[in-house]
């Protein structure tokens, strides 16, 4: 939600050229993820968070905030956990790399990605991304571009040290008057053969931030769901009435699940939970995950998950300053979602 929360202001005059530039707005189709069935309607999750952050701020490029963890399993054996996370220095968001054997103790390897102002990326952000280990490479979809209209890029690396960026954005904002006209951000990519599925934030001209999905055979050329958005803002008074972002999606217990960040009018952020049988049509559940410690008392955001049998490991961003984007004393925490059964199904 970093890039989107700053408003993504555009000039008033879009002009005829913008209306004709549909080649950059992506292709559209109706699709779903492979449907699943048999899930227990009584089931939900209980969240158990570690009291202290597992990845903290450093110096220089990560001195203001450390947020947006994206954890994936690397090459093995045994496969180490790789965490591509975002660091903010007061001016620019960068991406750093850390590794771990247990997900709790992390070894930092330094900054691996920064925006190139000589390209479409601009100078504000090359971070807030989604990592996936695929075909013996780390694939990393990330946010870059102008603050007012961010886009998504892709970088790949065999070992995490040398990265090859795609020359241009792989996902662009939508056309005039669309739900994601003012920018796309917060990617979260999962792989279900033969496709990649990308969940992301889109912002419209009314500054509403909602969630959508796209599909790709190669991770570079994406087809957006024609009926996006797939998750709407909450009602007045809800924890997510002012904005949605930062989805994390997985399949377990015969359902698709989504953790997402909700923003309230006071700029507090908390996590919500939704469930689906096809990855497109979602039901919000009455589960809100808020910070329980001083360091994450105002913000819990940026979830990333790994499925380990019946339990779900979750890494998340947290802060003690209510902020929709940055300067929240951001650090990264860890918790576990454990399945539980309610006395009655959700209404």
SERO-4910 file (N, C-alpha, C, O; in steps of 0.05 Angstrom, whole numbers):
BEGIN
 pado doro    nc1    nc2    nc3   cac1   cac2   cac3    cc1    cc2    cc3    oc1    oc2    oc3
  Unk    A     17    -24      0      0      0      0     17     25      0      7     47      1
  Unk    A     43     22     -1     61     45      0     56     66    -21     50     89    -16
  Unk    A     58     57    -46     56     76    -68     28     87    -70     24    111    -76
  Unk    A      8     71    -64    -19     80    -68    -28     99    -47    -45    117    -52
  Unk    A    -18     97    -23    -28    114     -1    -21    143     -4    -33    159     10
  Unk    A     -2    150    -21      6    178    -23    -12    193    -42     -7    217    -47
  Unk    A    -33    180    -53    -53    195    -69    -52    189    -98    -73    190   -111
  Unk    A    -29    183   -110    -26    177   -138    -39    198   -156    -53    192   -175
  Unk    A    -35    224   -149    -48    245   -164    -38    245   -193    -14    242   -198
  Unk    A    -57    250   -211    -51    253   -239    -60    280   -248    -77    293   -235
  Unk    A    -49    289   -271    -59    314   -282    -88    311   -291    -98    289   -296
  Unk    A   -102    334   -292   -130    333   -298   -136    325   -327   -156    313   -332
  Unk    A   -118    332   -345   -124    327   -373   -111    302   -383    -87    301   -388
  Unk    A   -127    280   -386   -116    255   -396   -113    255   -426    -94    244   -437
  Unk    A   -132    267   -440   -129    270   -468   -137    245   -484   -140    224   -473
  Unk    A   -139    249   -510   -146    227   -528   -125    206   -529   -131    182   -531
  Unk    A    -99    214   -526    -78    194   -528    -81    173   -506    -75    149   -511
  Unk    A    -89    181   -482    -92    162   -461   -115    142   -467   -113    118   -460
  Unk    A   -135    151   -480   -158    134   -487   -150    113   -508   -161     92   -509
  Unk    A   -130    121   -525   -122    103   -546   -100     84   -539    -94     65   -553
  Unk    A    -87     89   -516    -63     74   -509    -71     48   -495    -59     41   -474
  Unk    A    -89     33   -506    -99      9   -493    -78    -14   -493    -81    -33   -478
  Unk    A    -58    -12   -510    -38    -32   -511    -23    -34   -484    -14    -56   -477
  Unk    A    -21    -12   -470     -8    -11   -444    -27    -17   -421    -18    -18   -399
  Unk    A    -52    -22   -427    -72    -26   -406    -77    -55   -400    -92    -62   -382
  Unk    A    -64    -73   -415    -67   -101   -410    -91   -113   -425   -108    -99   -435
  Unk    A    -91   -140   -426   -113   -154   -438   -132   -163   -416   -124   -164   -392
  Unk    A   -156   -171   -423   -177   -177   -404   -190   -203   -412   -193   -210   -435
  Unk    A   -199   -219   -391   -214   -243   -395   -228   -251   -369   -221   -240   -348
  Unk    A   -247   -268   -371   -259   -280   -347   -246   -307   -342   -243   -323   -360
  Unk    A   -238   -312   -318   -226   -337   -310   -229   -341   -280   -236   -322   -266
  Unk    A   -222   -364   -270   -220   -370   -242   -195   -386   -238   -183   -396   -257
  Unk    A   -187   -389   -213   -167   -409   -206   -181   -437   -206   -205   -438   -206
  Unk    A   -165   -459   -207   -178   -485   -206   -197   -487   -181   -187   -484   -159
  Unk    A   -222   -493   -185   -241   -493   -163   -234   -516   -143   -224   -537   -150
  Unk    A   -239   -510   -117   -236   -530    -96   -263   -533    -82   -279   -515    -82
  Unk    A   -266   -556    -69   -292   -561    -55   -286   -578    -31   -265   -590    -28
  Unk    A   -306   -580    -14   -304   -597     10   -294   -583     34   -290   -596     55
  Unk    A   -289   -557     33   -280   -543     56   -300   -541     78   -324   -539     73
  Unk    A   -291   -542    103   -309   -541    126   -319   -512    130   -302   -495    135
  Unk    A   -345   -507    128   -355   -480    131   -352   -470    160   -355   -446    165
  Unk    A   -346   -487    179   -343   -479    207   -314   -471    213   -308   -460    234
  Unk    A   -296   -476    194   -267   -472    199   -258   -443    195   -268   -429    177
  Unk    A   -241   -434    213   -227   -409    209   -199   -412    221   -189   -435    224
  Unk    A   -185   -391    226   -158   -392    237   -155   -375    262   -168   -354    265
  Unk    A   -139   -384    280   -130   -368    303   -101   -360    299    -85   -376    289
  Unk    A    -94   -335    305    -68   -324    300    -52   -322    325    -61   -311    345
  Unk    A    -27   -333    325     -9   -332    347     16   -318    337     31   -329    321
  Unk    A     21   -293    347     44   -277    338     66   -278    358     62   -278    383
  Unk    A     91   -278    348    114   -274    365    113   -246    377    106   -227    363
  Unk    A    121   -242    402    119   -216    414    139   -195    402    133   -172    402
  Unk    A    162   -204    393    183   -186    384    186   -189    353    181   -210    342
  Unk    A    194   -168    340    200   -170    311    223   -189    306    240   -192    322
  Unk    A    222   -202    282    243   -220    274    263   -208    255    284   -219    250
  Unk    A    256   -185    243    274   -170    226    270   -140    232    248   -129    229
  Unk    A    292   -127    239    290    -99    249    305    -81    230    320    -89    212
  Unk    A    301    -55    235    314    -34    218    345    -35    222    355    -43    242
  Unk    A    358    -26    201    387    -24    202    396      5    197    383     23    208
  Unk    A    417      8    182    427     35    176    424     41    147    419     23    131
  Unk    A    427     66    140    428     74    112    401     68     98    381     80    105
  Unk    A    401     51     78    378     47     60    354     35     75    332     37     64
  Unk    A    357     24     98    335     12    114    332     25    141    324     11    160
  Unk    A    340     50    143    341     63    170    314     73    180    310     75    204
  Unk    A    295     78    162    269     89    170    248     67    174    234     66    195
  Unk    A    246     49    155    226     28    156    238      2    144    253      3    125
  Unk    A    230    -20    156    234    -47    144    207    -60    144    196    -67    164
  Unk    A    197    -65    119    169    -75    116    168    -94     92    188   -101     80
  Unk    A    143   -101     85    138   -117     61    155   -142     58    168   -145     37
  Unk    A    155   -160     77    169   -185     73    156   -201     51    131   -202     48
  Unk    A    172   -215     35    162   -235     16    180   -259     19    203   -259      9
  Unk    A    170   -280     31    186   -304     38    180   -326     19    157   -333     14
  Unk    A    201   -338      8    199   -362     -9    221   -381     -2    241   -374     10
  Unk    A    216   -406    -10    237   -427     -6    257   -426    -29    249   -425    -52
  Unk    A    282   -426    -22    303   -426    -43    311   -454    -51    297   -473    -45
  Unk    A    334   -456    -64    344   -482    -73    355   -497    -48    363   -484    -29
  Unk    A    356   -522    -50    366   -539    -28    386   -559    -38    397   -555    -60
  Unk    A    389   -581    -24    378   -586      2    396   -576     25    420   -574     20
  Unk    A    386   -571     49    357   -565     53    351   -537     43    368   -520     43
  Unk    A    327   -532     33    320   -506     22    319   -484     43    304   -486     62
  Unk    A    336   -464     41    335   -441     59    311   -424     52    301   -424     30
  Unk    A    302   -409     72    281   -389     67    294   -363     59    314   -354     71
  Unk    A    284   -351     38    293   -326     28    272   -305     32    248   -310     27
  Unk    A    280   -282     42    261   -260     49    270   -235     33    291   -223     39
  Unk    A    255   -228     13    259   -203     -2    241   -182     11    217   -184      8
  Unk    A    253   -163     24    238   -144     40    244   -115     32    264   -111     18
  Unk    A    228    -97     40    230    -69     32    243    -53     54    236    -55     78
  Unk    A    262    -35     47    274    -17     66    271     12     56    274     17     32
  Unk    A    266     30     74    262     58     67    282     76     82    286     72    106
  Unk    A    294     94     67    315    112     79    306    140     83    322    158     90
  Unk    A    280    146     79    269    173     81    264    185     54    250    206     53
  Unk    A    274    174     33    270    184      6    262    162    -14    245    167    -31
  Unk    A    274    139    -11    271    118    -31    266     91    -18    277     85      3
  Unk    A    249     75    -30    244     47    -22    262     29    -39    262     30    -63
  Unk    A    278     12    -25    295     -8    -37    286    -36    -29    270    -39    -11
  Unk    A    297    -56    -42    292    -84    -35    318    -96    -24    339    -93    -36
  Unk    A    316   -110     -1    338   -124     10    333   -154     11    310   -162      7
  Unk    A    354   -169     16    352   -199     18    362   -208     45    383   -200     54
  Unk    A    347   -227     57    356   -240     81    350   -270     78    332   -278     63
  Unk    A    364   -287     92    360   -316     91    358   -327    119    368   -315    138
  Unk    A    345   -350    121    340   -362    147    336   -392    144    326   -401    124
  Unk    A    343   -407    165    337   -436    166    310   -441    179    298   -462    174
  Unk    A    302   -423    197    278   -428    212    256   -407    210    234   -410    222
  Unk    A    261   -385    196    242   -364    193    241   -344    216    225   -325    215
  Unk    A    257   -349    236    258   -331    260    284   -315    262    284   -292    269
  Unk    A    306   -328    256    332   -315    257    341   -311    228    345   -330    213
  Unk    A    345   -286    221    350   -278    193    378   -266    190    387   -251    207
  Unk    A    392   -275    169    418   -263    162    414   -244    138    405   -253    117
  Unk    A    420   -219    142    417   -199    121    440   -201    101    463   -204    109
  Unk    A    433   -199     75    453   -199     54    455   -172     40    470   -170     20
  Unk    A    441   -152     50    444   -125     39    423   -119     18    405   -135     12
  Unk    A    426    -95      7    407    -85    -14    412    -99    -40    435   -102    -48
  Unk    A    391   -108    -54    394   -122    -79    380   -107   -102    386   -113   -125
  Unk    A    362    -89    -96    347    -75   -118    341    -47   -109    332    -42    -87
  Unk    A    345    -28   -128    338      0   -124    327     10   -150    333     -1   -171
  Unk    A    311     31   -149    300     42   -174    321     56   -190    340     67   -180
  Unk    A    319     54   -216    337     66   -235    323     91   -247    305     88   -264
  Unk    A    331    115   -239    317    139   -249    321    144   -279    307    161   -290
  Unk    A    339    129   -292    342    132   -321    323    115   -336    322    116   -361
  Unk    A    306    100   -322    286     83   -335    258     90   -326    254    110   -312
  Unk    A    239     74   -333    211     78   -325    208     76   -295    187     85   -285
  Unk    A    227     65   -281    224     61   -252    224     87   -236    212     87   -214
  Unk    A    236    108   -246    238    133   -230    257    130   -207    276    114   -208
  Unk    A    252    145   -186    272    146   -164    259    141   -136    273    142   -116
  Unk    A    233    134   -135    220    132   -109    220    103    -99    225     99    -75
  Unk    A    214     83   -116    210     56   -105    218     35   -126    212     37   -149
  Unk    A    231     14   -116    234    -12   -130    233    -33   -108    253    -44   -100
  Unk    A    209    -37    -97    205    -54    -73    176    -62    -71    162    -62    -91
  Unk    A    168    -69    -47    140    -76    -41    131    -99    -60    110    -97    -73
  Unk    A    147   -120    -62    143   -140    -82    135   -168    -72    130   -172    -49
  Unk    A    135   -186    -92    127   -214    -86    148   -232    -99    154   -231   -123
  Unk    A    160   -250    -82    181   -268    -91    171   -296    -94    154   -305    -78
  Unk    A    181   -311   -114    174   -338   -119    198   -353   -131    210   -343   -149
  Unk    A    204   -376   -120    226   -392   -131    214   -411   -152    198   -428   -146
  Unk    A    223   -407   -177    211   -422   -199    232   -426   -221    246   -408   -228
  Unk    A    234   -451   -231    254   -458   -252    282   -449   -244    297   -438   -260
  Unk    A    289   -456   -219    316   -451   -209    324   -421   -209    348   -415   -211
  Unk    A    304   -404   -207    309   -375   -205    290   -363   -184    269   -373   -179
  Unk    A    299   -341   -173    282   -324   -157    268   -305   -176    281   -289   -189
  Unk    A    242   -305   -176    226   -286   -191    215   -266   -171    205   -273   -150
  Unk    A    217   -240   -178    209   -219   -160    194   -198   -175    205   -182   -190
  Unk    A    167   -197   -170    151   -176   -181    150   -153   -161    145   -158   -137
  Unk    A    155   -129   -170    158   -106   -151    145    -81   -162    138    -79   -185
  Unk    A    141    -62   -144    128    -37   -150    150    -17   -158    171    -15   -144
  Unk    A    145     -2   -179    164     20   -188    148     40   -204    124     37   -207
  Unk    A    162     60   -214    149     81   -230    143    106   -213    150    108   -190
  Unk    A    129    124   -226    123    150   -213    105    145   -189     88    127   -189
  Unk    A    110    161   -168     93    159   -144     63    162   -151     46    150   -138
  Unk    A     57    179   -171     30    185   -178     16    163   -193     -9    162   -194
  Unk    A     31    145   -206     18    123   -221     37     99   -223     49     94   -244
  Unk    A     40     85   -201     59     62   -200     51     39   -218     28     36   -225
  Unk    A     71     24   -226     68      0   -243     83    -23   -230     96    -20   -209
  Unk    A     81    -46   -242     95    -70   -232    116    -78   -251    112    -80   -275
  Unk    A    140    -84   -240    162    -95   -256    169   -123   -247    157   -134   -228
  Unk    A    188   -135   -261    197   -162   -255    227   -164   -257    238   -155   -277
  Unk    A    239   -175   -237    268   -181   -238    272   -210   -231    257   -222   -215
  Unk    A    293   -222   -242    299   -250   -237    329   -254   -231    346   -239   -241
  Unk    A    335   -274   -214    362   -280   -207    365   -309   -200    348   -321   -188
  Unk    A    388   -322   -208    392   -350   -201    401   -354   -172    397   -375   -161
  Unk    A    413   -333   -160    424   -337   -134    418   -314   -114    425   -316    -91
  Unk    A    406   -292   -124    399   -270   -107    420   -247   -107    415   -227    -94
  Unk    A    442   -251   -121    462   -230   -122    461   -213   -147    463   -189   -146
  Unk    A    458   -226   -170    457   -212   -196    428   -214   -206    417   -236   -209
  Unk    A    416   -191   -213    388   -190   -221    386   -179   -249    400   -161   -257
  Unk    A    367   -192   -264    361   -182   -291    332   -172   -291    313   -188   -287
  Unk    A    329   -146   -295    302   -134   -296    291   -136   -324    305   -133   -344
  Unk    A    265   -140   -326    251   -136   -351    254   -106   -359    253    -89   -341
  Unk    A    256   -100   -384    262    -72   -392    239    -53   -387    243    -29   -384
  Unk    A    214    -63   -385    191    -46   -380    173    -58   -360    177    -81   -351
  Unk    A    152    -44   -353    132    -55   -334    119    -80   -345    115    -83   -369
  Unk    A    112    -99   -327     97   -123   -336     68   -120   -329     52   -135   -340
  Unk    A     60   -101   -312     32    -95   -308     28    -65   -306     41    -52   -290
  Unk    A     10    -55   -323      5    -26   -325    -22    -19   -312    -38    -37   -308
  Unk    A    -26      6   -304    -52     15   -296    -73     11   -319    -65      8   -342
  Unk    A    -98     10   -311   -119      5   -330   -126     30   -347   -114     52   -342
  Unk    A   -144     28   -365   -152     50   -382   -169     71   -368   -175     68   -344
  Unk    A   -175     92   -382   -191    114   -371   -216    104   -357   -231     88   -368
  Unk    A   -220    114   -332   -244    108   -316   -246     80   -306   -267     72   -296
  Unk    A   -224     64   -308   -225     37   -297   -218     37   -267   -210     58   -256
  Unk    A   -222     14   -255   -219     12   -226   -189     15   -218   -184     21   -195
  Unk    A   -171     10   -236   -142     12   -230   -128     33   -248   -105     30   -254
  Unk    A   -143     53   -256   -133     74   -274   -109     89   -262    -91     97   -277
  Unk    A   -109     94   -236    -89    111   -224    -65     96   -213    -47    109   -202
  Unk    A    -63     70   -217    -40     56   -209    -45     28   -200    -67     21   -192
  Unk    A    -24     11   -202    -25    -17   -192     -2    -21   -174     20    -10   -178
  Unk    A     -6    -37   -152     15    -40   -132     10    -66   -117     -9    -80   -123
  Unk    A     26    -71    -96     22    -93    -77     19   -120    -90     -1   -134    -85
  Unk    A     37   -129   -107     33   -155   -120     37   -178   -101     53   -176    -82
  Unk    A     22   -199   -106     26   -225    -92     20   -247   -112     -2   -250   -122
  Unk    A     41   -262   -119     40   -282   -140     41   -310   -129     58   -316   -112
  Unk    A     23   -327   -139     24   -355   -133     25   -371   -159     17   -360   -180
  Unk    A     35   -395   -158     37   -412   -182     20   -436   -179     23   -452   -160
  Unk    A      1   -440   -197    -15   -464   -200    -14   -472   -229    -27   -460   -246
  Unk    A      2   -492   -235      7   -500   -263    -19   -502   -279    -39   -513   -269
  Unk    A    -19   -490   -303      4   -479   -318      6   -448   -316     18   -436   -333
  Unk    A     -6   -436   -296     -7   -407   -295      5   -395   -269      7   -409   -249
  Unk    A     14   -371   -272     18   -353   -249     -8   -337   -245    -21   -330   -264
  Unk    A    -14   -332   -219    -37   -315   -213    -26   -292   -196    -12   -296   -176
  Unk    A    -33   -268   -203    -23   -244   -191    -47   -229   -178    -65   -220   -191
  Unk    A    -46   -227   -151    -65   -210   -137    -52   -183   -132    -28   -182   -125
  Unk    A    -67   -162   -135    -55   -135   -133    -75   -114   -125    -99   -118   -127
  Unk    A    -65    -91   -117    -81    -68   -110    -84    -50   -135    -65    -47   -150
  Unk    A   -108    -39   -139   -113    -19   -159   -126      5   -147   -142      3   -128
  Unk    A   -120     28   -158   -132     53   -148   -146     67   -171   -135     70   -193
  Unk    A   -171     77   -166   -185     91   -186   -183    121   -182   -169    130   -164
  Unk    A   -197    137   -199   -195    166   -197   -207    177   -172   -202    200   -165
  Unk    A   -225    162   -159   -236    171   -133   -218    162   -110   -225    166    -86
  Unk    A   -194    152   -116   -174    143    -96   -184    119    -80   -174    115    -58
  Unk    A   -202    104    -90   -210     79    -77   -189     58    -84   -182     54   -107
  Unk    A   -179     44    -63   -160     23    -66   -173     -3    -61   -181     -9    -38
  Unk    A   -174    -20    -82   -187    -46    -79   -169    -67    -92   -147    -61   -101
  Unk    A   -177    -92    -91   -160   -114    -99   -171   -128   -124   -195   -131   -128
  Unk    A   -152   -136   -142   -159   -151   -166   -139   -174   -171   -121   -179   -154
  Unk    A   -143   -188   -193   -126   -211   -200   -121   -211   -230   -137   -202   -246
  Unk    A    -98   -222   -237    -90   -226   -265    -78   -253   -268    -70   -266   -248
  Unk    A    -76   -263   -293    -65   -289   -298    -44   -288   -320    -47   -272   -339
  Unk    A    -24   -305   -319     -3   -305   -339      9   -333   -342     11   -348   -323
  Unk    A     16   -340   -367     30   -365   -372     60   -363   -368     73   -383   -363
  Unk    A     71   -338   -370    100   -335   -368    109   -316   -347    134   -312   -344
  Unk    A     91   -303   -332     99   -285   -311    105   -257   -321    111   -239   -305
  Unk    A    105   -253   -347    112   -227   -359     87   -215   -372     82   -191   -369
  Unk    A     72   -230   -387     49   -220   -402     24   -229   -386     18   -253   -384
  Unk    A      9   -209   -377    -13   -214   -359    -40   -208   -371    -43   -189   -387
  Unk    A    -60   -224   -364    -88   -220   -372   -103   -213   -346   -104   -229   -328
  Unk    A   -114   -189   -345   -130   -181   -322   -158   -193   -322   -169   -197   -344
  Unk    A   -169   -199   -299   -196   -208   -297   -215   -185   -305   -213   -163   -294
  Unk    A   -232   -191   -324   -250   -170   -334   -268   -159   -312   -276   -135   -313
  Unk    A   -276   -176   -294   -296   -168   -273   -282   -157   -248   -296   -154   -227
  Unk    A   -256   -152   -248   -243   -138   -226   -258   -113   -218   -271   -101   -235
  Unk    A   -258   -104   -193   -243   -115   -170   -257   -139   -157   -281   -143   -161
  Unk    A   -241   -155   -143   -252   -180   -131   -257   -176   -101   -271   -192    -88
  Unk    A   -247   -154    -89   -252   -148    -61   -257   -119    -58   -240   -102    -66
  Unk    A   -280   -112    -45   -288    -84    -43   -282    -73    -15   -276    -88      4
  Unk    A   -284    -47    -13   -280    -33     13   -301    -42     33   -323    -50     25
  Unk    A   -294    -41     58   -313    -47     79   -334    -25     83   -331     -3     73
  Unk    A   -355    -32     98   -376    -13    105   -365      9    123   -343      6    135
  Unk    A   -381     30    126   -373     52    144   -370     40    172   -388     26    182
  Unk    A   -348     47    185   -342     37    211   -325     11    212   -316      3    233
  Unk    A   -322     -1    188   -306    -25    187   -276    -18    187   -268      4    181
  Unk    A   -259    -38    194   -230    -33    196   -218    -28    168   -196    -18    166
  Unk    A   -233    -35    147   -223    -32    119   -240    -13    102   -241    -16     78
  Unk    A   -253      6    115   -270     24    100   -255     44     83   -266     54     64
  Unk    A   -230     49     90   -215     70     76   -195     60     55   -183     75     40
  Unk    A   -191     33     54   -173     23     34   -166     -6     39   -167    -16     61
  Unk    A   -160    -20     17   -151    -48     17   -124    -49      4   -118    -33    -13
  Unk    A   -108    -69     12    -82    -72     -1    -68    -97      9    -78   -112     26
  Unk    A    -44   -102     -3    -25   -122      7    -38   -149     12    -37   -160     34
  Unk    A    -49   -162     -9    -61   -188     -6    -40   -210     -4    -18   -207    -16
  Unk    A    -46   -231     10    -30   -256     10    -49   -279      7    -68   -282     23
  Unk    A    -46   -296    -13    -65   -316    -20    -52   -344    -19    -29   -347    -28
  Unk    A    -66   -363     -9    -57   -391     -9    -81   -410     -9   -103   -402     -5
  Unk    A    -75   -435    -15    -95   -456    -16    -89   -477      5    -67   -488      6
  Unk    A   -108   -482     23   -105   -503     43   -133   -510     54   -151   -494     52
  Unk    A   -135   -534     66   -161   -541     79   -184   -538     59   -206   -529     67
  Unk    A   -179   -546     34   -200   -546     13   -213   -519      9   -236   -517      2
  Unk    A   -197   -498     12   -206   -471      6   -183   -454     -3   -160   -460      4
  Unk    A   -189   -432    -17   -169   -410    -20   -174   -390      3   -197   -385     11
  Unk    A   -152   -379     13   -153   -360     35   -137   -335     27   -118   -337     12
  Unk    A   -146   -313     38   -131   -288     33   -129   -272     59   -149   -266     72
  Unk    A   -105   -265     66   -100   -244     85    -96   -218     70    -83   -218     49
  Unk    A   -108   -196     79   -105   -171     66   -104   -149     86   -113   -152    109
  Unk    A    -92   -126     78    -90   -103     96   -114    -85     93   -122    -79     70
  Unk    A   -126    -77    115   -148    -57    114   -139    -32    128   -125    -32    148
  Unk    A   -147     -9    116   -140     17    126   -166     31    136   -186     31    123
  Unk    A   -164     43    160   -187     58    170   -182     88    167   -160     96    160
  Unk    A   -202    105    173   -199    134    169   -177    146    185   -167    168    178
  Unk    A   -169    134    207   -147    144    224   -120    134    216   -100    140    229
  Unk    A   -119    120    193    -94    110    181    -82     86    197    -59     78    192
  Unk    A    -98     74    215    -89     49    226    -93     27    206   -111     28    189
  Unk    A    -75      7    207    -77    -15    189    -78    -42    204    -63    -46    223
  Unk    A    -96    -59    196    -99    -86    207   -103   -106    185   -108    -99    162
  Unk    A   -102   -132    192   -105   -153    172   -133   -165    174   -144   -170    196
  Unk    A   -145   -169    151   -170   -184    149   -166   -211    135   -145   -216    124
  Unk    A   -186   -228    137   -185   -255    126   -209   -259    108   -232   -252    115
  Unk    A   -205   -271     85   -227   -277     66   -223   -306     56   -201   -317     57
  Unk    A   -245   -318     46   -244   -345     37   -258   -347     10   -276   -332      4
  Unk    A   -249   -367     -7   -260   -370    -34   -258   -399    -42   -241   -414    -32
  Unk    A   -275   -407    -60   -273   -434    -72   -260   -433   -100   -254   -454   -111
  Unk    A   -257   -409   -111   -245   -407   -138   -224   -386   -142   -215   -381   -164
  Unk    A   -217   -372   -120   -196   -351   -122   -205   -325   -133   -189   -306   -135
  Unk    A   -231   -323   -141   -241   -298   -153   -265   -287   -137   -266   -263   -132
  Unk    A   -283   -304   -128   -306   -296   -113   -300   -300    -83   -297   -323    -74
  Unk    A   -298   -278    -69   -288   -279    -41   -309   -272    -21   -326   -255    -26
  Unk    A   -308   -285      2   -325   -279     25   -307   -269     48   -290   -283     57
  Unk    A   -312   -244     57   -297   -234     80   -307   -248    105   -331   -252    109
  Unk    A   -288   -256    122   -295   -269    148   -292   -249    171   -276   -230    169
  Unk    A   -306   -253    192   -305   -234    215   -280   -239    232   -281   -244    256
  Unk    A   -257   -237    219   -231   -241    232   -214   -216    226   -209   -210    203
  Unk    A   -205   -202    247   -188   -179    244   -163   -183    262   -166   -188    286
  Unk    A   -140   -182    250   -115   -186    264   -101   -159    269    -93   -145    250
  Unk    A   -100   -151    294    -88   -126    302    -63   -131    318    -58   -152    329
  Unk    A    -46   -110    320    -21   -112    335    -27   -115    365    -46   -102    376
  Unk    A    -11   -131    379    -14   -135    407     10   -125    424     10   -127    448
  Unk    A     30   -115    410     54   -105    424     58    -75    417     45    -65    399
  Unk    A     75    -62    432     80    -34    427     91    -28    399     83     -9    387
  Unk    A    108    -46    389    121    -40    364    102    -42    340    108    -30    319
  Unk    A     80    -57    342     60    -60    320     33    -50    329     12    -61    319
  Unk    A     32    -31    347      6    -23    359    -12     -8    340    -36     -7    344
  Unk    A     -1      5    320    -17     21    301    -20      9    274    -39     14    259
  Unk    A     -1     -8    266     -1    -19    239      7    -48    240     27    -56    251
  Unk    A    -10    -65    227     -3    -93    220    -10    -95    191    -33    -91    183
  Unk    A     10   -103    174      6   -101    145     24   -121    131     38   -136    144
  Unk    A     23   -120    104     43   -134     87     47   -164     93     69   -173     96
  Unk    A     25   -180     94     30   -208    101     42   -224     78     38   -217     54
  Unk    A     58   -244     85     67   -264     66     65   -291     80     71   -292    104
  Unk    A     58   -312     66     52   -337     79     67   -361     66     74   -360     43
  Unk    A     72   -381     83     82   -407     74     64   -428     87     60   -427    112
  Unk    A     55   -448     72     38   -469     83     56   -492     92     73   -502     77
  Unk    A     53   -500    117     68   -522    129     48   -541    141     42   -539    165
  Unk    A     39   -560    125     19   -579    135     -7   -564    143    -18   -550    126
  Unk    A    -16   -568    167    -41   -556    176    -38   -527    185    -57   -512    188
  Unk    A    -13   -518    190     -8   -491    200      2   -473    177     14   -483    158
  Unk    A     -3   -448    180      6   -428    161     25   -408    175     18   -395    194
  Unk    A     50   -407    165     69   -388    175     64   -361    162     61   -359    137
  Unk    A     64   -340    178     59   -313    168     81   -294    177     87   -292    201
  Unk    A     92   -279    158    110   -257    164     95   -231    157     80   -231    137
  Unk    A     98   -210    172     82   -186    167     98   -161    176    117   -163    191
  Unk    A     90   -138    165    101   -113    174     85   -101    197     61   -106    199
  Unk    A     99    -86    213     85    -73    236     98    -46    242    121    -42    236
  Unk    A     83    -29    255     93     -3    263     77      9    286     55      1    291
  Unk    A     90     29    299     76     42    322     67     71    315     60     86    333
  Unk    A     67     78    289     57    103    280     35     98    259     40     83    240
  Unk    A     11    109    263    -11    105    244     -4    119    218     -3    144    217
  Unk    A      2    104    197     10    115    172      2     96    150      5     72    153
  Unk    A     -7    106    127    -14     89    105      9     81     87      5     64     69
  Unk    A     33     92     92     54     86     73     81     82     85     93     61     83
  Unk    A     92    103     99    120    102    108    124    118    133    106    131    143
  Unk    A    149    117    144    156    131    169    138    122    192    128    138    208
  Unk    A    134     95    195    118     84    216    135     67    235    125     52    251
  Unk    A    162     71    234    181     55    250    177     26    244    177      9    261
  Unk    A    175     20    218    168     -7    209    188    -28    215    213    -24    213
  Unk    A    179    -51    224    194    -75    229    178    -99    220    154    -97    214
  Unk    A    190   -123    219    177   -147    208    173   -167    231    192   -173    246
  Unk    A    149   -177    233    142   -196    253    135   -223    242    135   -227    217
  Unk    A    129   -242    260    123   -269    251    101   -280    269     99   -274    293
  Unk    A     84   -297    257     63   -311    272     54   -336    257     63   -341    235
  Unk    A     36   -350    270     26   -375    258     -5   -374    259    -17   -367    279
  Unk    A    -17   -382    236    -45   -386    235    -51   -415    240    -41   -432    225
  Unk    A    -67   -421    260    -74   -449    266   -104   -453    261   -121   -436    270
  Unk    A   -112   -474    246   -140   -478    241   -156   -485    266   -147   -500    283
  Unk    A   -179   -473    268   -198   -478    290   -226   -481    279   -231   -473    256
  Unk    A   -243   -493    294   -271   -497    285   -289   -480    302   -288   -481    327
  Unk    A   -307   -465    289   -326   -449    303   -351   -466    309   -355   -487    298
  Unk    A   -367   -456    328   -391   -471    336   -412   -471    314   -428   -490    312
  Unk    A   -411   -451    297   -431   -449    275   -417   -436    251   -398   -421    255
  Unk    A   -426   -442    227   -414   -430    203   -419   -400    203   -438   -390    216
  Unk    A   -403   -386    187   -407   -357    184   -433   -352    170   -441   -368    153
  Unk    A   -447   -331    177   -472   -325    165   -468   -317    136   -488   -312    122
***
